[in-house]
Amino acid sequence: PCTIVCQNGGQCTGPTTCGCTTGWSGDTCETAVCTNGCDNGGTCTAPDTCTCASGWSDATCKTAACTNDCQNGGQCTAPDTCTCAAGWSGATCTLGQ
């Protein structure tokens, strides 16, 4: 008989051992595995599923989110941070030089 409780579909394979289903790890299969990792403070909350920190998005939390769109060819490179194209400046790249 198993003396621990296997989670997330894991099966008891010995008194204190679980065999985990794909996407889970840990002694009781309690830890989700994100194959590509979670960046920028994101947390792996289910197999290959990241919950991103504020200001980041996409499957692995690599895409920054800007509340205001970057203008004139500027790119959102960090949360609410535009990197402006040559000749432009300002918070959203609206100031011509």
Secondary structure by P-SEA (a helix, b strand, c coil): ccccccccccccccccccccccccccccccbbbcccccccccccccccccccccccccccccbbbbccccccccccccccccccccccccccccccc
